[in-house]
Amino acid sequence: MLKPSNFITFTVPNFLQGMELNTPGFDNVQRSCEALKVHYQAIVPHLDLDALDDTVRSSAALFDLIATDRPSELSLLEWLLILGDGSTWQALPGEQHAATAQRIWQFVQTQDQLIIPLLYALAQSSDRLQAIDQTTDSPNSDDALPAFIMPQVLQDTILDGDTPANARLQDQIKLIRILIQKQYSNLFKLAYEFDELPRELFRHYGLPTQMQGLDRVEQAIVSWFQQDQSDDRCTWLLHGLNHFRPSTVHKIVSDLLNQVSPEAGSEHVALRRWLEQHYWYRSPIGQQRWDFLDEQAKENLPRWLSIGGWSDLKGAIELIKPQLPERDQKQLKKRPQFWSHYTSQFDRVRILFCRESYERLTEAQQTLFECLEPSQFSEKTELCIFDFRTHYVVEILRGTISEMRIFPQSPELEELFFCSESLSLLQIRQQPCDLDSQVHDHQFLWQGYAERWLRSHGIRPNPGINHWKGLPPDAARYDPER
């Protein structure tokens, strides 16, 4: 079992590899040694490789020293070559590879100076990273830097051989093994148990963090969240989304929107609010990230934002109605009924309940809704904020003084209406608003006047409606052209 322990953290620059050495005899020794130094300086910057002698013996001579139990006679540079460059092993007959790898592994375990370079070479060789600091894109160019890949036989010996006596080394090998075996969900679960993000866990164990495999581990957070969509895991998901690389976050968000149902995901108000702030095309941050979502995710995001929840509003109202005056009960029936004619026209809706109603819903395990902050001079009420793309409409659902208010879309109102963690009725009523053209009451037969008022602002009911629910039969016929 891995246990947290003291560790040395190594900073790993982006430069990792070059291309391959061509000959086991090192015809171009100077160039090979220079590339080797650059490679390992990037991996283990605490090594003073610039001061090393560039003299390197032939591969055959190096393997002869290992075979005759004289591995300590190899220079550091020669060891780095043996550990990190598979082409060096071409000088050794194939039938000797396994025994030589075993001798090397047994010796290196006793050499603190070689452990970290070996672990980095193992992890990065298996990950098959491509060079990102090359002078040319052509692998055959004389100017290209060599890539150093640990021989497969040595990788297998380390990963599948005898367990090291050193407990910390056991843990390091275990982490690399899980990554190489592509057990991305298991590795993410392990990091979660240690309260570490995957790269933090690798860094704390002195292992490389610039690996494509760790990108895939981070992306596994979606399948891991699907297994248990608890509040605790949601909090951890948000922690990852706030710390992963942007390219990884874009992929995770698309996967999340496509693989987790809006009904399930929207139960987590903090997650829904984060998505709205960071990926909705009208929020200050989201307008820069919207295009990074795939097309399916773009279609699903509005459902995530509105599911909490127009479709569940009726059931929530039924739960709170018995404790309300008859007048309020009627208002809570008729006003949502009016807005049912516009369900295909708004992108999203935010629904807030007064504290008493919110607590009653919470007791009934209805967690899709938010609490309206109490404010001075405000009645107990519920409200909906509809996003009609060009306008926001606020509907006060009940109360002696209640109204609709319409506002042109703006970044400031986007922040207040849909990105704020808390909101009060007083804050809404304090927003600049023309009382003649932007406010509508709920007086006698208000529905017909409200429909025409909304139409004057470019907001029309769902297509195909010819009957208006909630009105007497003689007044219910609807003609959009009248």
Secondary structure, DSSP 8 states (H G I E B T S, - for coil): -------------S---------TT-TTHHHHHHHHHHHHHHH-TTS-GGGS------HHHHHHHHHTT-GGGS-HHHHHHHHH-GGGGGGS-GGGHHHHHHHHHHHHTT-HHHHHHHHHHHHHHHHT---SS-S-S-TT-TTS-------HHHHHHHHHS---S-HHHHHHHHHHHHHHTT-HHHHHHHHHHTT--HHHHHHHTT-----HHHHHHHHTHHHHHHH---HHHHHHHHHHHTTS-HHHHHHHHHHHHHHS-HHHHTT-HHHHHHHHHHHSTTSTTHHHHGGGS-HHHHHHHHHHHHTTTHHHHHHHHHHHGGGS-HHHHHHHHHHHHHHGGGTTT-SEEEEEE-HHHHHHHHHTT--SSEE-B--TT--S--EEEEE-SSEEEEEE-SSSS--EEEEE--HHHHIIIII-S--BHHHHHTS---TTTSEE---TTHHHHHHHHHHHTT----TT--B-TTS-GGG-B--TT-
